[in-house]
Amino acid sequence: MVNLQGDEKTAYVRAMFNRIARRYDLLNTAISGGMHHRWRRLAARMAVDGVPLPLGLSSTLSATKGKEEGLGEGSRALDVATGTGDFALALLAKGVPRVVGLDFLPSMIALAEAKARRKKHRARVSLVVGDALHLPFPPDSFQWVTSGFNMRNVADLELALAEMARVARPGGRVVILEITPLPPKGFFPHLFRWYFSAVTPLIGQLLAGDREAYTYLPSSVLRFPDAPALAKKMEAAGLTQVRYRLLGFGSTAVHVGEKPARE
Ligand SMILES: C[S@@+](CC[C@H](N)C(=O)[O-])C[C@H]1O[C@@H](n2cnc3c(N)ncnc32)[C@H](O)[C@@H]1O
């Protein structure tokens, strides 16, 4: 069980993703049974269309507001820790005009670049090597700021959220897709915990020759805040109207928050 912090955690995460970069997509598909693509599509839809409110409530986070204001020519999304670029491509598929994908590993950026080219989207995607904890962009730059399956890995979650909120435009959205700790009781939570702790490392060993990386995965989820706690942290980062939706029998969550518009 890895319990690293600060620079040591960052170094560990860098080395691990560098080792598994070429097998990352295959492993995601094997471990999630292909569901990861669907979850990113749904998160991209929630970013662009907003989150429908429960019946009878009204709010500024309307289902169409982001779409009308956001999908203009100059609007851009930033996908933080883009990895091989799947979330960035899901945003393009939802009509986002341009996406910047950022990752601290050149090996991942190269794979994202090759994928964007293969899918004929290279012209609409910019890829940047950079750190989620020090985003190399001025404040208020992006209509959408997203991150998929990486908040568990950053050395400073509060700083990562603050950086995402900083570079979002007022009225823009911040979207986090992440595996989420399951409640201690119940059949599905037990099943998932067994799957994560026993089966996932085995899949990692068989398909990537890297049992350690896929032992880290379940242990990193255990230390991550649950969905309500993550929503609170997003609010503490200055986001409002934070909502989340649980997916995959509660194993994964999409959180959406809005950067308040200026008066
Ligand atoms: C689990 S993968 C997620 C990739 C992609 N977002 C997805 O949805 O599949 C995590 C990615 O985050 C990157 N990463 C981790 N910490 C980072 C940081 N502090 N800054 C930038 N990228 C980071 C890793 O290099 C890796 O590509």
The ligand as an SDF file (V2000), in Angstrom:
LIG
                    3D

 27 29  0  0  0  0  0  0  0  0999 V2000
   -5.3930    8.1020  -14.6930 C   0  0  0  0  0  0  0  0  0  0  0  0
   -4.7180    9.0750  -15.9850 S   0  0  0  0  0  0  0  0  0  0  0  0
   -6.1330    9.9450  -16.5880 C   0  0  0  0  0  0  0  0  0  0  0  0
   -6.0310   10.3040  -18.0490 C   0  0  0  0  0  0  0  0  0  0  0  0
   -7.2880   10.8840  -18.6800 C   0  0  0  0  0  0  0  0  0  0  0  0
   -7.6960   12.1100  -18.0300 N   0  0  0  0  0  0  0  0  0  0  0  0
   -8.4420    9.9260  -18.7270 C   0  0  0  0  0  0  0  0  0  0  0  0
   -9.5880   10.3450  -18.5500 O   0  0  0  0  0  0  0  0  0  0  0  0
   -8.2000    8.7340  -18.9770 O   0  0  0  0  0  0  0  0  0  0  0  0
   -3.8880   10.3010  -15.0900 C   0  0  0  0  0  0  0  0  0  0  0  0
   -3.0750   11.2530  -15.9430 C   0  0  0  0  0  0  0  0  0  0  0  0
   -2.7670   12.3930  -15.1660 O   0  0  0  0  0  0  0  0  0  0  0  0
   -1.4410   12.7900  -15.4090 C   0  0  0  0  0  0  0  0  0  0  0  0
   -1.0370   13.5660  -14.2270 N   0  0  0  0  0  0  0  0  0  0  0  0
   -0.9420   13.1370  -12.9470 C   0  0  0  0  0  0  0  0  0  0  0  0
   -0.6030   14.1470  -12.1260 N   0  0  0  0  0  0  0  0  0  0  0  0
   -0.5010   15.2440  -12.9180 C   0  0  0  0  0  0  0  0  0  0  0  0
   -0.1750   16.6050  -12.6520 C   0  0  0  0  0  0  0  0  0  0  0  0
    0.1080   17.0310  -11.4200 N   0  0  0  0  0  0  0  0  0  0  0  0
   -0.1630   17.4610  -13.6880 N   0  0  0  0  0  0  0  0  0  0  0  0
   -0.4270   17.0420  -14.9490 C   0  0  0  0  0  0  0  0  0  0  0  0
   -0.7320   15.7630  -15.2600 N   0  0  0  0  0  0  0  0  0  0  0  0
   -0.7650   14.8760  -14.2520 C   0  0  0  0  0  0  0  0  0  0  0  0
   -0.7040   11.4940  -15.6440 C   0  0  0  0  0  0  0  0  0  0  0  0
    0.4740   11.7030  -16.3820 O   0  0  0  0  0  0  0  0  0  0  0  0
   -1.7400   10.7010  -16.4230 C   0  0  0  0  0  0  0  0  0  0  0  0
   -1.6210   10.9050  -17.7960 O   0  0  0  0  0  0  0  0  0  0  0  0
  1  2  1  0
  2  3  1  0
  2 10  1  0
  3  4  1  0
  4  5  1  0
  5  6  1  0
  5  7  1  0
  7  8  2  0
  7  9  1  0
 10 11  1  0
 11 12  1  0
 11 26  1  0
 12 13  1  0
 13 14  1  0
 13 24  1  0
 14 15  1  0
 14 23  1  0
 15 16  2  0
 16 17  1  0
 17 18  1  0
 17 23  2  0
 18 19  1  0
 18 20  2  0
 20 21  1  0
 21 22  2  0
 22 23  1  0
 24 25  1  0
 24 26  1  0
 26 27  1  0
M  CHG  2   2   1   9  -1
M  END
$$$$
